[in-house]
Amino acid sequence: KEATAIATRTRDALAAKKARGHVLGTPANLTADATERGFAVRQQNARDHLANRQAAQLATLLHATGLTLRAIAQRLNESGYRTRRGKLFHPMGVQRLLTRTEQKPT
């Protein structure tokens, strides 16, 4: 009974919003090309970020000594390094950092 009431209220609210001229649904500018360009910009921002570059250098050195991704993430976090968004490093993030470092154009 409650689910039906919620569905009715939601349907009515969306109809009212549409009547006010608001376009519902996915924006027309959200094309595959725009998504790809946004992804490229985010990748470039990550590469250009000073803290990421410093963390990547340390991660590369630690990886060369044979440390695991988990151990590298732990060492980066203990040393005060954070991701570009201020978060802790995790093994997958370290792997991506190392992959980006290896793919840098020389």
HELIX and SHEET records of a PDB file:
HELIX    1   1 GLU A    2  ALA A   19  1                                  18    
HELIX    2   2 ALA A   32  ASP A   48  1                                  17    
HELIX    3   3 LEU A   50  ALA A   64  1                                  15    
HELIX    4   4 LEU A   69  GLU A   78  1                                  10    
HELIX    5   5 PRO A   91  GLU A  102  1                                  12    
END                                                                             
